[in-house]
Amino acid sequence: WTTQDSGSFSSTQATRMEWDPERSHWVSGWTFTPPPQAQTDEVYTLRCRVEDEGGRSATGFFGVDGRILVTRRQRLAYLSDGRSPIAGTFQLLVANSDGTERKRLVSQSGLLISPRWSMDGSQLIYLRSRSQVWAQGDFDLYQVQADGTGHRLLRTPLPLWNGIYAACYSFDGTRILFTGGSPAGFDLASVALDGTDLKLENPIQGPPLTGVPNYNGMATHPTTGNLLLCDRAGHFFFLDHDAQRSFPVAQSQIFRDCECCFSPDGNWLVFSAGLTDLYKSGFHFDGNQVVIDPPVRLSQAGSGETPSMGMDPDTVYYQRRTSPTSRRLARFSLSLNRYTDISRAGGGTEDEDDCCITTFPETVVP
């Protein structure tokens, strides 16, 4: 099977077919995945050629007139203490954007933070502390498949680092980027998807990365792939997609402990400040400098953290603080200026934390 466009198949091009005695047919099954940057309503042409041992062959197409249509899907990932009877046990869960079809992927001791989806929705990464309490520099990088298999330690901090603070997948989906504290400020590094091929990615042009990196202080621009980083004091750093150059950032206000995300078009930011309030700011990049507009507080969102946006420019997903010690998942409508708690499937009293939503392409036959 081949396609005239980009994308990938779940098995090699030359795959031996199996005989199905019930149907008296030769059968081969596989999945086509469009590239992460595929847009809704794009069409892909898939061609298949079947050949027997005698060299005879037949060629055909899949879908109506050989067309496979791209749709898009959203999934949430979030963390929970599960109100577990085992003290210090935390969970990583996934669900639809309305809270249905929840599934636990990971349950382990130690504090879990900062889940992030891969660009195609097939994997997640997150940070796990080595102890059961919050401690600076105490986090390692883990990876798990979206179906809960393949859970493993991916990376520990570099020798001179005091820990890993934030991580995300690269825009092209081929590497994992992460930040760590160092004596000179903080570093940006990357590894291949299997944790090998470690590289330092600090920019060689433009303003250096300074200060102490912030937890959840990393976001990928949705159209350029450029990277936005934030230090603990609230200073932003904007790097090109290959991290070779950083650009000056003009901020009218600076807030500590910022956790940020981009709108779907990349024209504005939503961020939490001081682990309490949510703000919205315009984001402007002319190729040489970033200007972040004066922020507008989303006062009706309540006290919130870890904002995340998918394909809907009106909806912000976040963790809403319901008491000094409790949080739950919520979504905030920018047009209606109100929040809605995301319902728990089957109820539950667990504390919900650190959410992240992804949008990834699927295919259907028109």
Disulfide bonds with the S-S distance in Angstrom:
none
